[in-house]
């Protein structure tokens, strides 16, 4: 079958061809970028934190009538209360390890600073600081790749408004790679922004995601620093890793044990004790909503485009009943008739895909400029093209099949 008769027929239906081509172009433009957004959100949601997530929960509590955190005596008393809490939690039979932690990955509460290799310099990359004690690695379930963990003599304590620079720190593998590419970071010294106090790297952990998910990409998601400081304030957070299969009981026991030790405290019911699974779900709720919204948008666009193709092709089949019957009388097979409409749709879809391809790239560049979106990968364009092409062929199949069943006698009767 030659394409010339198909093109001649399409020229007689310019309005329908233009409308369907534009609809296909619009669908491809939005589908490619929507799939890319969905892919980005899913990638973020699946990103590992480095924690032993299945056994982890967090306690956030505050002391009623807490000592004054602005005085040394008050700070020392608050620290003693925190250490008593931790000792109680670590003695519970369901608990593997409990540690002080100022924040957790995905929690949103973050303390950021830049790092540099020279004193009084400005770091080029922002890093999130995790304040904790010598049990922090074990409590989080982090993997130590090189060097050593903190020991009790490394731990300092301070008020929230007067956090000192510590002599030693732990960093993630990603931070080590950025600061000291191709060489070991153990024993090297680094500095905080505009600070001349050196911090010696004593250990490297494999992975620890930052507390914030805002504008977080793969290059900075694990820019985390562990600092051996307990922050003394009227509130505190304890990260607890339960023994395998005992987290529910550990959560109940931990709350009861803390109140038994000191009833003058408050543990809010909604955020006081949370499993890390709940923290993860809360952190990525917006991403899940966005992915779902984009998915629904894709389905609606595909459905509307399919309906448009079915409707237009059905209209053309009705208009060409006599022509189809004549072709059948001249020896055309049913498959030839169906093949005609599939080729016709392929040509229209091809025009729409070319327009949609340039539109998709243009929309992506606009999103990159206004919303810091990444460049659209070729793979998503190819997926969008395959989806639209398959949609066009599937949509044209019902009216094409109906056309292939038209007989010469039926064509004569309809004339």
PAGU-954819 format. One line per 8 residues: number of its first residue (from 1); for each residue x, y, z negated of C-alpha. Coordinates in pm, whole numbers, plus 50000, padded with zeros to 5 digits. Example, Ala and Ser with C-alpha at 12.3 -4.5 7.8 and 13.67 -1.06 7.14 Angstrom:
<rs>
1	51230,49550,49220 | 51367,49894,49286
</rs>
This chain:
<rs>
1	50000,50000,50000 | 50138,50343,50096 | 50115,50647,49871 | 49991,50879,50148 | 49618,50785,50119 | 49636,50830,49742 | 49791,51175,49773 | 49531,51272,50032
9	49252,51168,49793 | 49409,51357,49504 | 49432,51675,49709 | 49054,51667,49737 | 49023,51658,49357 | 49279,51922,49255 | 49089,52047,48948 | 49062,51702,48791
17	49425,51621,48867 | 49547,51947,48714 | 49336,51908,48400 | 49444,51549,48334 | 49810,51631,48408 | 49801,51921,48161 | 49630,51704,47901 | 49899,51438,47943
25	50171,51705,47920 | 50021,51846,47600 | 49988,51499,47452 | 50347,51407,47534 | 50478,51737,47398 | 50305,51691,47064 | 50352,51314,47040 | 50731,51334,47080
33	50772,51598,46810 | 50511,51442,46581 | 50681,51102,46601 | 51013,51272,46524 | 50863,51442,46217 | 50714,51110,46103 | 51050,50939,46156 | 51231,51205,45953
41	50983,51179,45668 | 51003,50799,45660 | 51382,50816,45663 | 51376,51054,45366 | 51129,50839,45174 | 51335,50523,45229 | 51663,50689,45132 | 51820,50500,44837
49	51899,50701,44525 | 52179,50480,44392 | 51979,50400,44077 | 51843,50072,43947 | 51497,50204,44035 | 51290,49896,43954 | 51393,49896,43587 | 51425,50269,43521
57	51205,50512,43332 | 51246,50861,43192 | 51141,51010,42858 | 51096,51386,42835 | 51032,51507,42482 | 51057,51817,42267 | 51115,51865,41895 | 50849,52040,41687
65	51012,52309,41475 | 51347,52254,41646 | 51663,52411,41503 | 51788,52737,41648 | 51987,52658,41963 | 52164,52995,41949 | 52370,52907,41643 | 52650,52653,41610
73	52478,52484,41317 | 52157,52456,41514 | 52337,52315,41817 | 52515,52058,41604 | 52187,51958,41439 | 52011,51923,41777 | 52295,51709,41905 | 52276,51487,41598
81	51902,51442,41659 | 51962,51347,42022 | 52231,51096,41924 | 51997,50943,41667 | 51727,50908,41936 | 51972,50738,42171 | 52095,50500,41902 | 51735,50400,41829
89	51655,50347,42198 | 51969,50143,42263 | 51882,49910,41974 | 51548,49811,42125 | 51552,49448,42244 | 51383,49535,42577 | 51637,49807,42663 | 51951,49740,42864
97	52089,50091,42819 | 51964,50438,42725 | 52148,50761,42796 | 52105,51135,42775 | 52044,51286,43117 | 51959,51646,43197 | 51785,51536,43519 | 51735,51249,43764
105	51730,51210,44141 | 51403,51338,44295 | 51298,51499,43966 | 51329,51851,44106 | 51506,51995,43801 | 51851,52080,43933 | 52171,52260,43836 | 52376,52346,44146
113	52721,52487,44205 | 52984,52491,44477 | 53319,52312,44452 | 53655,52415,44592 | 54015,52299,44584 | 54150,52635,44467 | 54066,52838,44156 | 53839,53141,44183
121	53722,53037,44529 | 53380,52992,44682 | 53280,52633,44760 | 53142,52569,45107 | 52904,52290,44998 | 52649,52304,44718 | 52663,52015,44470 | 52414,51908,44204
129	52544,51859,43850 | 52423,51573,43630 | 52492,51634,43261 | 52504,51322,43049 | 52701,51106,42806 | 52920,50797,42827 | 52619,50571,42886 | 52489,50765,43184
137	52631,50530,43450 | 52498,50222,43275 | 52166,50388,43199 | 52112,50484,43562 | 52252,50160,43697 | 52514,50338,43912 | 52800,50156,44083 | 53150,50277,43995
145	53377,50235,44298 | 53707,50362,44163 | 53860,50510,43849 | 53695,50494,43508 | 53374,50591,43337 | 53341,50855,43067 | 53435,50754,42713 | 53301,50902,42392
153	53600,51138,42355 | 53518,51294,42693 | 53168,51398,42585 | 53100,51757,42482 | 52775,51919,42375 | 52655,52272,42426 | 52348,52492,42441 | 52167,52544,42768
161	52295,52899,42801 | 52659,52826,42725 | 52766,52523,42930 | 53147,52494,42945 | 53368,52364,43225 | 53479,52013,43135 | 53831,51877,43190 | 53706,51558,43359
169	53423,51471,43597 | 53290,51191,43813 | 53193,51251,44176 | 53009,51055,44442 | 53178,50887,44735 | 53027,51146,44971 | 53175,51437,44773 | 53514,51262,44761
177	53505,51213,45138 | 53424,51579,45198 | 53685,51719,44961 | 53966,51470,45021 | 53917,51306,45362 | 54146,51011,45423 | 54298,51008,45073 | 54205,50903,44720
185	54030,51164,44507 | 54119,51000,44175 | 54338,51230,43965 | 54281,51532,44190 | 54164,51863,44050 | 53875,52074,44176 | 53710,52399,44066 | 53362,52538,44036
193	53268,52855,44220 | 53466,53158,44097 | 53621,52959,43812 | 53987,52898,43732 | 53937,52602,43495 | 54041,52277,43669 | 53827,51963,43653 | 54009,51634,43704
201	53831,51359,43895 | 53851,51039,43691 | 53599,50823,43877 | 53396,50784,44195 | 53044,50641,44206 | 52906,50488,44523 | 52581,50682,44549 | 52375,50929,44347
209	52105,51129,44521 | 52051,51492,44429 | 51750,51593,44214 | 51590,51807,44485 | 51434,51694,44812 | 51399,52048,44952 | 51582,52090,45286 | 51772,51774,45204
217	51952,51600,45491 | 52181,51300,45516 | 52495,51517,45492 | 52413,51665,45151 | 52172,51416,44994 | 52446,51260,44779 | 52646,51570,44686 | 52631,51497,44314
225	52872,51553,44025 | 52854,51384,43683 | 52961,51604,43392 | 53023,51469,43036 | 52803,51716,42847 | 52489,51673,42640 | 52272,51984,42662 | 52133,52074,42319
233	51791,52235,42333 | 51444,52202,42186 | 51367,51949,42461 | 51568,51655,42591 | 51549,51380,42852 | 51655,51019,42811 | 51698,50785,43105 | 51633,50424,43006
241	51710,50108,43199 | 51498,49823,43077 | 51594,49460,43098 | 51464,49285,43405 | 51088,49231,43388 | 51046,49413,43056 | 50994,49776,43159 | 50626,49799,43057
249	50705,49673,42708 | 51016,49891,42687 | 50812,50202,42765 | 50570,50122,42481 | 50844,50030,42238 | 51052,50338,42316 | 50771,50581,42239 | 50678,50404,41915
257	51041,50388,41802 | 51104,50758,41865 | 50797,50864,41668 | 50892,50627,41387 | 51238,50785,41373 | 51106,51142,41380 | 50734,51215,41414 | 50803,51586,41456
265	50825,51567,41832 | 50596,51596,42135 | 50590,51356,42429 | 50334,51481,42685 | 50101,51212,42811 | 50132,51296,43182 | 50508,51355,43216 | 50644,51239,42882
273	50718,50880,42987 | 50737,50806,43359 | 50868,50514,43556 | 51105,50604,43835 | 50851,50462,44080 | 50610,50738,43968 | 50884,51000,44002 | 50961,50882,44355
281	50592,50882,44452 | 50548,51237,44320 | 50862,51363,44494 | 50762,51229,44833 | 50388,51297,44816 | 50420,51591,45054 | 50629,51386,45298 | 50373,51106,45296
289	50094,51356,45355 | 50282,51513,45643 | 50355,51174,45800 | 49990,51072,45764 | 49873,51402,45914 | 50107,51366,46210 | 49994,51006,46257 | 49627,51107,46262
297	49707,51389,46505 | 49882,51144,46736 | 49587,50905,46729 | 49339,51184,46803 | 49544,51313,47095 | 49591,50966,47239 | 49219,50894,47204 | 49122,51222,47374
305	49369,51164,47655 | 49246,50807,47704 | 48885,50928,47711 | 48974,51191,47969 | 49145,50937,48195 | 48857,50689,48164 | 48599,50958,48233 | 48773,51107,48534
313	48857,50771,48689 | 48500,50649,48634 | 48373,50963,48806 | 48603,50903,49102 | 48496,50538,49125 | 48134,50653,49146 | 48219,50902,49418 | 48418,50648,49620
321	48175,50355,49604 | 48110,50365,49979 | 48481,50399,50058 | 48565,50106,49832 | 48295,49891,49994 | 48431,49971,50340 | 48780,49871,50231 | 48647,49546,50089
329	48465,49481,50420 | 48792,49536,50606 | 48964,49269,50396 | 49092,49448,50087 | 49110,49221,49785 | 48977,49308,49442 | 49334,49335,49314 | 49415,49586,49590
337	49133,49813,49474 | 49246,49793,49112 | 49606,49847,49220 | 49502,50165,49405 | 49360,50328,49092 | 49658,50222,48879 | 49901,50378,49126 | 49688,50690,49143
345	49695,50719,48764 | 50068,50656,48761 | 50125,50953,48993 | 49908,51183,48781 | 50072,51060,48461 | 50417,51112,48615 | 50343,51478,48686 | 50208,51523,48334
353	50512,51354,48181 | 50755,51580,48365 | 50569,51886,48237 | 50540,51731,47891 | 50909,51649,47875 | 51015,52011,47921 | 50739,52127,47686 | 50849,51879,47418
361	51207,52007,47433 | 51084,52366,47423 | 50862,52299,47121 | 51149,52127,46944 | 51378,52425,46999 | 51111,52655,46862 | 51074,52435,46553 | 51453,52427,46512
369	51464,52806,46517 | 51173,52870,46282 | 51161,52563,46052 | 51518,52423,46045 | 51412,52108,46224 | 51679,51884,46379 | 51729,51841,46751 | 51483,51599,46910
377	51666,51270,46980 | 51634,51112,47324 | 51493,50796,47166 | 51178,50976,47051 | 51128,51124,47398 | 51156,50778,47549 | 50911,50635,47295 | 50665,50914,47374
385	50698,50856,47750 | 50641,50481,47711 | 50336,50542,47489 | 50176,50790,47729 | 50255,50575,48032 | 50109,50266,47868 | 49807,50467,47751 | 49740,50585,48109
393	49757,50235,48254 | 49541,50084,47980 | 49284,50364,48007 | 49248,50331,48382 | 49203,49955,48365 | 48825,49945,48277 | 48710,50175,48563 | 48963,50017,48802
401	48829,49672,48716 | 48475,49795,48774 | 48580,49936,49111 | 48740,49606,49211 | 48402,49434,49165 | 48225,49658,49415 | 48114,49454,49719 | 48039,49581,50071
409	47670,49510,50017 | 47663,49712,49696 | 47835,49999,49874 | 47573,49994,50153 | 47287,49995,49903 | 47434,50290,49717 | 47472,50500,50032
</rs>
